[in-house]
Amino acid sequence: MLSHSNEASAARVLGRILDETARVPMAEVDGKPLYVTFSAGLATHGTSRQFADARSLLQAADDALYGAKREGRNRVSQHGQ
């Protein structure tokens, strides 16, 4: 949850986290670096989109996450795009 963030700034924050996570090894296995990636779903509530309640907002973010997983790894997917 990124309060007081619009869709563009939230996407930038997630993009930076995504890039940094992929760049920095999380562990070492048998002397070799282990890198991890992740995907994220983004939904925002504000002037362009309104959700009836928090559950609807979280469902939209979850739907976007599964969209990101379908599209491949290591990406951010925005609800409605």
DOZA-702149 format. One record per atom (N, C-alpha, C, O): residue number from 1; residue in one letter; x, z, y. Coordinates in steps of 0.02 Angstrom, whole numbers, plus 50000, padded with zeros to 5 digits. Atoms other than C-alpha are relative to their C-alpha. Example, Ala and Ser with C-alpha at 12.3 -4.5 7.8 and 13.67 -1.06 7.14 Angstrom:
{num = 1; residu = A; east = 50045; up = 50000; north = 49941}
{num = 1; residu = A; east = 50615; up = 50390; north = 49775}
{num = 1; residu = A; east = 50045; up = 50000; north = 50060}
{num = 1; residu = A; east = 50097; up = 50033; north = 50059}
{num = 2; residu = S; east = 49958; up = 49997; north = 49941}
{num = 2; residu = S; east = 50684; up = 50357; north = 49947}
{num = 2; residu = S; east = 49961; up = 50037; north = 50055}
{num = 2; residu = S; east = 49986; up = 50045; north = 50110}
END
This chain:
{num = 1; residu = M; east = 50042; up = 50000; north = 49942}
{num = 1; residu = M; east = 50000; up = 50000; north = 50000}
{num = 1; residu = M; east = 50045; up = 50000; north = 50062}
{num = 1; residu = M; east = 50089; up = 50043; north = 50070}
{num = 2; residu = L; east = 49964; up = 50005; north = 49936}
{num = 2; residu = L; east = 50069; up = 49948; north = 50169}
{num = 2; residu = L; east = 49948; up = 50005; north = 50055}
{num = 2; residu = L; east = 49920; up = 49954; north = 50076}
{num = 3; residu = S; east = 50050; up = 49992; north = 49947}
{num = 3; residu = S; east = 49956; up = 50020; north = 50301}
{num = 3; residu = S; east = 50028; up = 49971; north = 50065}
{num = 3; residu = S; east = 50088; up = 49970; north = 50076}
{num = 4; residu = H; east = 49983; up = 50028; north = 49935}
{num = 4; residu = H; east = 49956; up = 49941; north = 50473}
{num = 4; residu = H; east = 50043; up = 49937; north = 49995}
{num = 4; residu = H; east = 50084; up = 49923; north = 50039}
{num = 5; residu = S; east = 49963; up = 50062; north = 50009}
{num = 5; residu = S; east = 50028; up = 49779; north = 50404}
{num = 5; residu = S; east = 49951; up = 49942; north = 49992}
{num = 5; residu = S; east = 49902; up = 49948; north = 49956}
{num = 6; residu = N; east = 50042; up = 50058; north = 50011}
{num = 6; residu = N; east = 49952; up = 49608; north = 50417}
{num = 6; residu = N; east = 50027; up = 49962; north = 49939}
{num = 6; residu = N; east = 50078; up = 49981; north = 49910}
{num = 7; residu = E; east = 49982; up = 50037; north = 50060}
{num = 7; residu = E; east = 49963; up = 49480; north = 50277}
{num = 7; residu = E; east = 50071; up = 49971; north = 50004}
{num = 7; residu = E; east = 50108; up = 49975; north = 49955}
{num = 8; residu = A; east = 49934; up = 50031; north = 49993}
{num = 8; residu = A; east = 50118; up = 49393; north = 50345}
{num = 8; residu = A; east = 50055; up = 50053; north = 49994}
{num = 8; residu = A; east = 50105; up = 50042; north = 49960}
{num = 9; residu = S; east = 49947; up = 49948; north = 50002}
{num = 9; residu = S; east = 50218; up = 49554; north = 50370}
{num = 9; residu = S; east = 50003; up = 50031; north = 49930}
{num = 9; residu = S; east = 50058; up = 50047; north = 49906}
{num = 10; residu = A; east = 50000; up = 49973; north = 50068}
{num = 10; residu = A; east = 50165; up = 49622; north = 50200}
{num = 10; residu = A; east = 50034; up = 49952; north = 49952}
{num = 10; residu = A; east = 50072; up = 49973; north = 49909}
{num = 11; residu = A; east = 49968; up = 50050; north = 50043}
{num = 11; residu = A; east = 50219; up = 49459; north = 50117}
{num = 11; residu = A; east = 50075; up = 50000; north = 50012}
{num = 11; residu = A; east = 50114; up = 49992; north = 49964}
{num = 12; residu = R; east = 49927; up = 49998; north = 49985}
{num = 12; residu = R; east = 50389; up = 49470; north = 50206}
{num = 12; residu = R; east = 50032; up = 50061; north = 49967}
{num = 12; residu = R; east = 50086; up = 50056; north = 49938}
{num = 13; residu = V; east = 49974; up = 49939; north = 50031}
{num = 13; residu = V; east = 50414; up = 49650; north = 50146}
{num = 13; residu = V; east = 50006; up = 49990; north = 49925}
{num = 13; residu = V; east = 50058; up = 50004; north = 49895}
{num = 14; residu = L; east = 49998; up = 50012; north = 50072}
{num = 14; residu = L; east = 50369; up = 49603; north = 49968}
{num = 14; residu = L; east = 50054; up = 49949; north = 49981}
{num = 14; residu = L; east = 50087; up = 49957; north = 49930}
{num = 15; residu = G; east = 49949; up = 50050; north = 50012}
{num = 15; residu = G; east = 50482; up = 49451; north = 49977}
{num = 15; residu = G; east = 50070; up = 50029; north = 50001}
{num = 15; residu = G; east = 50112; up = 50013; north = 49959}
{num = 16; residu = R; east = 49934; up = 49967; north = 49996}
{num = 16; residu = R; east = 50630; up = 49557; north = 50031}
{num = 16; residu = R; east = 50012; up = 50045; north = 49940}
{num = 16; residu = R; east = 50067; up = 50046; north = 49912}
{num = 17; residu = I; east = 49993; up = 49957; north = 50059}
{num = 17; residu = I; east = 50598; up = 49683; north = 49892}
{num = 17; residu = I; east = 50012; up = 49958; north = 49938}
{num = 17; residu = I; east = 50055; up = 49975; north = 49897}
{num = 18; residu = L; east = 49993; up = 50045; north = 50057}
{num = 18; residu = L; east = 50581; up = 49542; north = 49766}
{num = 18; residu = L; east = 50071; up = 49972; north = 49997}
{num = 18; residu = L; east = 50103; up = 49973; north = 49944}
{num = 19; residu = D; east = 49933; up = 50029; north = 49997}
{num = 19; residu = D; east = 50745; up = 49461; north = 49822}
{num = 19; residu = D; east = 50054; up = 50052; north = 49983}
{num = 19; residu = D; east = 50100; up = 50039; north = 49945}
{num = 20; residu = E; east = 49950; up = 49948; north = 50010}
{num = 20; residu = E; east = 50842; up = 49624; north = 49824}
{num = 20; residu = E; east = 49999; up = 50025; north = 49927}
{num = 20; residu = E; east = 50051; up = 50038; north = 49898}
{num = 21; residu = T; east = 50005; up = 49979; north = 50069}
{num = 21; residu = T; east = 50776; up = 49676; north = 49653}
{num = 21; residu = T; east = 50034; up = 49951; north = 49953}
{num = 21; residu = T; east = 50068; up = 49971; north = 49906}
{num = 22; residu = A; east = 49969; up = 50051; north = 50042}
{num = 22; residu = A; east = 50831; up = 49511; north = 49576}
{num = 22; residu = A; east = 50075; up = 49996; north = 50010}
{num = 22; residu = A; east = 50111; up = 49976; north = 49964}
{num = 23; residu = R; east = 49930; up = 50007; north = 49983}
{num = 23; residu = R; east = 51001; up = 49519; north = 49661}
{num = 23; residu = R; east = 50043; up = 50058; north = 49973}
{num = 23; residu = R; east = 50101; up = 50047; north = 49955}
{num = 24; residu = V; east = 49962; up = 49940; north = 50018}
{num = 24; residu = V; east = 51055; up = 49696; north = 49614}
{num = 24; residu = V; east = 49988; up = 50017; north = 49926}
{num = 24; residu = V; east = 49931; up = 50027; north = 49906}
{num = 25; residu = P; east = 50009; up = 49980; north = 50070}
{num = 25; residu = P; east = 51087; up = 49738; north = 49430}
{num = 25; residu = P; east = 49971; up = 50071; north = 49996}
{num = 25; residu = P; east = 49992; up = 50116; north = 50032}
{num = 26; residu = M; east = 50032; up = 49935; north = 50008}
{num = 26; residu = M; east = 50978; up = 49883; north = 49374}
{num = 26; residu = M; east = 50037; up = 50044; north = 49950}
{num = 26; residu = M; east = 50031; up = 50106; north = 49952}
{num = 27; residu = A; east = 49963; up = 49963; north = 50050}
{num = 27; residu = A; east = 51089; up = 49934; north = 49229}
{num = 27; residu = A; east = 50055; up = 49955; north = 49972}
{num = 27; residu = A; east = 50062; up = 49897; north = 49992}
{num = 28; residu = E; east = 49949; up = 50039; north = 50035}
{num = 28; residu = E; east = 51232; up = 49878; north = 49119}
{num = 28; residu = E; east = 49988; up = 50010; north = 49926}
{num = 28; residu = E; east = 49981; up = 50066; north = 49902}
{num = 29; residu = V; east = 50010; up = 49998; north = 50072}
{num = 29; residu = V; east = 51209; up = 49835; north = 48936}
{num = 29; residu = V; east = 50059; up = 49964; north = 49967}
{num = 29; residu = V; east = 50072; up = 49905; north = 49981}
{num = 30; residu = D; east = 49941; up = 50028; north = 50034}
{num = 30; residu = D; east = 51361; up = 49806; north = 48827}
{num = 30; residu = D; east = 50050; up = 49970; north = 50050}
{num = 30; residu = D; east = 50080; up = 49917; north = 50037}
{num = 31; residu = G; east = 49953; up = 50022; north = 49949}
{num = 31; residu = G; east = 51466; up = 49787; north = 48984}
{num = 31; residu = G; east = 49976; up = 49943; north = 50043}
{num = 31; residu = G; east = 50014; up = 49918; north = 50085}
{num = 32; residu = K; east = 50027; up = 50055; north = 49961}
{num = 32; residu = K; east = 51353; up = 49654; north = 49058}
{num = 32; residu = K; east = 49943; up = 50025; north = 50044}
{num = 32; residu = K; east = 49904; up = 50067; north = 50024}
{num = 33; residu = P; east = 50053; up = 49977; north = 49956}
{num = 33; residu = P; east = 51239; up = 49675; north = 49208}
{num = 33; residu = P; east = 49931; up = 49979; north = 49975}
{num = 33; residu = P; east = 49922; up = 49924; north = 49948}
{num = 34; residu = L; east = 50069; up = 50014; north = 50018}
{num = 34; residu = L; east = 51053; up = 49684; north = 49174}
{num = 34; residu = L; east = 49959; up = 49993; north = 50064}
{num = 34; residu = L; east = 49953; up = 50040; north = 50103}
{num = 35; residu = Y; east = 50041; up = 50015; north = 49941}
{num = 35; residu = Y; east = 50944; up = 49604; north = 49307}
{num = 35; residu = Y; east = 49927; up = 50002; north = 49981}
{num = 35; residu = Y; east = 49909; up = 49983; north = 49925}
{num = 36; residu = V; east = 50072; up = 50000; north = 50011}
{num = 36; residu = V; east = 50758; up = 49628; north = 49321}
{num = 36; residu = V; east = 49966; up = 49961; north = 50056}
{num = 36; residu = V; east = 49992; up = 49954; north = 50111}
{num = 37; residu = T; east = 50041; up = 50034; north = 49950}
{num = 37; residu = T; east = 50624; up = 49531; north = 49412}
{num = 37; residu = T; east = 49930; up = 50030; north = 49996}
{num = 37; residu = T; east = 49914; up = 50066; north = 49948}
{num = 38; residu = F; east = 50070; up = 49978; north = 50003}
{num = 38; residu = F; east = 50444; up = 49568; north = 49454}
{num = 38; residu = F; east = 49958; up = 49952; north = 50039}
{num = 38; residu = F; east = 49982; up = 49911; north = 50079}
{num = 39; residu = S; east = 50048; up = 50038; north = 49961}
{num = 39; residu = S; east = 50290; up = 49486; north = 49520}
{num = 39; residu = S; east = 49953; up = 50049; north = 50034}
{num = 39; residu = S; east = 49944; up = 50105; north = 50010}
{num = 40; residu = A; east = 50045; up = 49956; north = 49963}
{num = 40; residu = A; east = 50169; up = 49557; north = 49646}
{num = 40; residu = A; east = 49939; up = 49962; north = 50023}
{num = 40; residu = A; east = 49941; up = 49902; north = 50036}
{num = 41; residu = G; east = 50061; up = 50028; north = 49972}
{num = 41; residu = G; east = 49992; up = 49527; north = 49702}
{num = 41; residu = G; east = 49987; up = 50031; north = 50067}
{num = 41; residu = G; east = 49995; up = 50092; north = 50076}
{num = 42; residu = L; east = 50010; up = 49976; north = 49932}
{num = 42; residu = L; east = 49947; up = 49542; north = 49885}
{num = 42; residu = L; east = 49928; up = 49985; north = 50022}
{num = 42; residu = L; east = 49905; up = 49928; north = 50017}
{num = 43; residu = A; east = 50066; up = 50008; north = 49969}
{num = 43; residu = A; east = 49776; up = 49570; north = 49962}
{num = 43; residu = A; east = 49999; up = 50043; north = 50062}
{num = 43; residu = A; east = 50024; up = 50099; north = 50062}
{num = 44; residu = T; east = 50004; up = 49962; north = 49937}
{num = 44; residu = T; east = 49743; up = 49625; north = 50140}
{num = 44; residu = T; east = 49929; up = 50005; north = 50023}
{num = 44; residu = T; east = 49887; up = 49962; north = 50011}
{num = 45; residu = H; east = 50066; up = 49986; north = 49971}
{num = 45; residu = H; east = 49593; up = 49698; north = 50226}
{num = 45; residu = H; east = 50009; up = 50000; north = 50075}
{num = 45; residu = H; east = 50049; up = 50039; north = 50102}
{num = 46; residu = G; east = 49992; up = 50002; north = 49927}
{num = 46; residu = G; east = 49574; up = 49654; north = 50408}
{num = 46; residu = G; east = 49956; up = 49948; north = 50030}
{num = 46; residu = G; east = 49899; up = 49937; north = 50008}
{num = 47; residu = T; east = 50041; up = 50046; north = 49961}
{num = 47; residu = T; east = 49514; up = 49524; north = 50528}
{num = 47; residu = T; east = 49980; up = 49938; north = 49961}
{num = 47; residu = T; east = 49925; up = 49912; north = 49970}
{num = 48; residu = S; east = 50016; up = 50062; north = 50036}
{num = 48; residu = S; east = 49522; up = 49375; north = 50410}
{num = 48; residu = S; east = 49963; up = 50012; north = 49935}
{num = 48; residu = S; east = 49927; up = 49968; north = 49911}
{num = 49; residu = R; east = 50034; up = 49983; north = 50063}
{num = 49; residu = R; east = 49460; up = 49462; north = 50252}
{num = 49; residu = R; east = 49975; up = 50071; north = 50002}
{num = 49; residu = R; east = 50010; up = 50117; north = 50023}
{num = 50; residu = Q; east = 50029; up = 49934; north = 50003}
{num = 50; residu = Q; east = 49345; up = 49608; north = 50229}
{num = 50; residu = Q; east = 49979; up = 50014; north = 49928}
{num = 50; residu = Q; east = 49950; up = 49971; north = 49895}
{num = 51; residu = F; east = 50021; up = 49979; north = 50066}
{num = 51; residu = F; east = 49318; up = 49702; north = 50066}
{num = 51; residu = F; east = 49951; up = 50058; north = 50007}
{num = 51; residu = F; east = 49956; up = 50098; north = 50053}
{num = 52; residu = A; east = 50053; up = 49950; north = 49996}
{num = 52; residu = A; east = 49168; up = 49812; north = 50032}
{num = 52; residu = A; east = 50027; up = 50071; north = 49992}
{num = 52; residu = A; east = 50001; up = 50118; north = 50022}
{num = 53; residu = D; east = 49973; up = 49934; north = 50013}
{num = 53; residu = D; east = 49274; up = 49957; north = 49970}
{num = 53; residu = D; east = 50072; up = 49993; north = 49973}
{num = 53; residu = D; east = 50096; up = 49938; north = 49961}
{num = 54; residu = A; east = 49931; up = 50000; north = 50023}
{num = 54; residu = A; east = 49447; up = 50007; north = 49910}
{num = 54; residu = A; east = 50006; up = 49969; north = 49930}
{num = 54; residu = A; east = 50055; up = 49935; north = 49915}
{num = 55; residu = R; east = 49999; up = 50029; north = 50068}
{num = 55; residu = R; east = 49404; up = 49959; north = 49731}
{num = 55; residu = R; east = 50002; up = 49924; north = 50002}
{num = 55; residu = R; east = 50038; up = 49893; north = 49964}
{num = 56; residu = S; east = 50001; up = 50073; north = 49992}
{num = 56; residu = S; east = 49366; up = 49781; north = 49786}
{num = 56; residu = S; east = 50067; up = 49973; north = 50024}
{num = 56; residu = S; east = 50091; up = 49921; north = 50002}
{num = 57; residu = L; east = 49934; up = 50019; north = 49974}
{num = 57; residu = L; east = 49530; up = 49771; north = 49882}
{num = 57; residu = L; east = 50052; up = 50003; north = 49944}
{num = 57; residu = L; east = 50092; up = 49957; north = 49937}
{num = 58; residu = L; east = 49952; up = 49994; north = 50056}
{num = 58; residu = L; east = 49630; up = 49834; north = 49732}
{num = 58; residu = L; east = 49987; up = 49947; north = 49947}
{num = 58; residu = L; east = 50035; up = 49922; north = 49917}
{num = 59; residu = Q; east = 50016; up = 50053; north = 50048}
{num = 59; residu = Q; east = 49539; up = 49712; north = 49618}
{num = 59; residu = Q; east = 50027; up = 49933; north = 50023}
{num = 59; residu = Q; east = 50053; up = 49894; north = 49983}
{num = 60; residu = A; east = 49973; up = 50063; north = 49973}
{num = 60; residu = A; east = 49587; up = 49569; north = 49733}
{num = 60; residu = A; east = 50076; up = 49997; north = 49993}
{num = 60; residu = A; east = 50103; up = 49945; north = 49976}
{num = 61; residu = A; east = 49927; up = 49997; north = 50008}
{num = 61; residu = A; east = 49770; up = 49625; north = 49730}
{num = 61; residu = A; east = 50018; up = 49991; north = 49927}
{num = 61; residu = A; east = 50067; up = 49957; north = 49911}
{num = 62; residu = D; east = 49988; up = 50007; north = 50071}
{num = 62; residu = D; east = 49762; up = 49639; north = 49541}
{num = 62; residu = D; east = 49990; up = 49927; north = 49977}
{num = 62; residu = D; east = 50029; up = 49901; north = 49938}
{num = 63; residu = D; east = 50012; up = 50071; north = 50016}
{num = 63; residu = D; east = 49688; up = 49464; north = 49527}
{num = 63; residu = D; east = 50058; up = 49957; north = 50024}
{num = 63; residu = D; east = 50080; up = 49911; north = 49990}
{num = 64; residu = A; east = 49943; up = 50037; north = 49973}
{num = 64; residu = A; east = 49828; up = 49399; north = 49638}
{num = 64; residu = A; east = 50062; up = 50011; north = 49957}
{num = 64; residu = A; east = 50101; up = 49965; north = 49947}
{num = 65; residu = L; east = 49944; up = 49985; north = 50044}
{num = 65; residu = L; east = 49956; up = 49486; north = 49527}
{num = 65; residu = L; east = 49997; up = 49957; north = 49937}
{num = 65; residu = L; east = 50048; up = 49928; north = 49917}
{num = 66; residu = Y; east = 50005; up = 50041; north = 50061}
{num = 66; residu = Y; east = 49890; up = 49399; north = 49372}
{num = 66; residu = Y; east = 50009; up = 49926; north = 50016}
{num = 66; residu = Y; east = 50034; up = 49888; north = 49974}
{num = 67; residu = G; east = 49986; up = 50068; north = 49978}
{num = 67; residu = G; east = 49894; up = 49236; north = 49470}
{num = 67; residu = G; east = 50075; up = 49988; north = 50005}
{num = 67; residu = G; east = 50099; up = 49935; north = 49985}
{num = 68; residu = A; east = 49927; up = 50005; north = 49995}
{num = 68; residu = A; east = 50078; up = 49267; north = 49507}
{num = 68; residu = A; east = 50032; up = 49995; north = 49931}
{num = 68; residu = A; east = 50078; up = 49956; north = 49920}
{num = 69; residu = K; east = 49973; up = 50002; north = 50068}
{num = 69; residu = K; east = 50112; up = 49299; north = 49323}
{num = 69; residu = K; east = 49987; up = 49932; north = 49968}
{num = 69; residu = K; east = 50029; up = 49907; north = 49931}
{num = 70; residu = R; east = 50016; up = 50066; north = 50028}
{num = 70; residu = R; east = 50025; up = 49137; north = 49276}
{num = 70; residu = R; east = 50046; up = 49946; north = 50029}
{num = 70; residu = R; east = 50064; up = 49898; north = 49994}
{num = 71; residu = E; east = 49960; up = 50050; north = 49966}
{num = 71; residu = E; east = 50129; up = 49040; north = 49403}
{num = 71; residu = E; east = 50074; up = 50004; north = 49981}
{num = 71; residu = E; east = 50112; up = 49957; north = 49994}
{num = 72; residu = G; east = 49930; up = 49991; north = 50018}
{num = 72; residu = G; east = 50294; up = 49107; north = 49337}
{num = 72; residu = G; east = 50023; up = 50070; north = 50017}
{num = 72; residu = G; east = 49983; up = 50113; north = 50034}
{num = 73; residu = R; east = 49972; up = 49934; north = 49986}
{num = 73; residu = R; east = 50410; up = 49253; north = 49365}
{num = 73; residu = R; east = 50026; up = 50005; north = 50071}
{num = 73; residu = R; east = 50036; up = 49955; north = 50106}
{num = 74; residu = N; east = 49964; up = 49985; north = 49938}
{num = 74; residu = N; east = 50482; up = 49336; north = 49517}
{num = 74; residu = N; east = 49968; up = 49967; north = 50060}
{num = 74; residu = N; east = 50000; up = 49928; north = 50096}
{num = 75; residu = R; east = 50035; up = 50030; north = 49943}
{num = 75; residu = R; east = 50351; up = 49289; north = 49645}
{num = 75; residu = R; east = 49946; up = 50046; north = 50025}
{num = 75; residu = R; east = 49925; up = 50094; north = 49992}
{num = 76; residu = V; east = 50056; up = 49966; north = 49968}
{num = 76; residu = V; east = 50219; up = 49354; north = 49762}
{num = 76; residu = V; east = 49943; up = 49951; north = 50006}
{num = 76; residu = V; east = 49952; up = 49895; north = 50029}
{num = 77; residu = S; east = 50060; up = 50042; north = 49994}
{num = 77; residu = S; east = 50043; up = 49284; north = 49753}
{num = 77; residu = S; east = 49951; up = 50036; north = 50046}
{num = 77; residu = S; east = 49940; up = 50096; north = 50039}
{num = 78; residu = Q; east = 50047; up = 49970; north = 49953}
{num = 78; residu = Q; east = 49918; up = 49313; north = 49892}
{num = 78; residu = Q; east = 49929; up = 49983; north = 49980}
{num = 78; residu = Q; east = 49914; up = 49926; north = 49960}
{num = 79; residu = H; east = 50071; up = 50010; north = 50016}
{num = 79; residu = H; east = 49733; up = 49335; north = 49860}
{num = 79; residu = H; east = 49971; up = 49945; north = 50043}
{num = 79; residu = H; east = 49982; up = 49943; north = 50104}
{num = 80; residu = G; east = 50033; up = 50054; north = 49963}
{num = 80; residu = G; east = 49635; up = 49181; north = 49908}
{num = 80; residu = G; east = 50044; up = 49940; north = 50013}
{num = 80; residu = G; east = 50023; up = 49893; north = 50048}
{num = 81; residu = Q; east = 49956; up = 50058; north = 49989}
{num = 81; residu = Q; east = 49784; up = 49063; north = 49905}
{num = 81; residu = Q; east = 50022; up = 49971; north = 49934}
{num = 81; residu = Q; east = 50059; up = 49922; north = 49932}
END
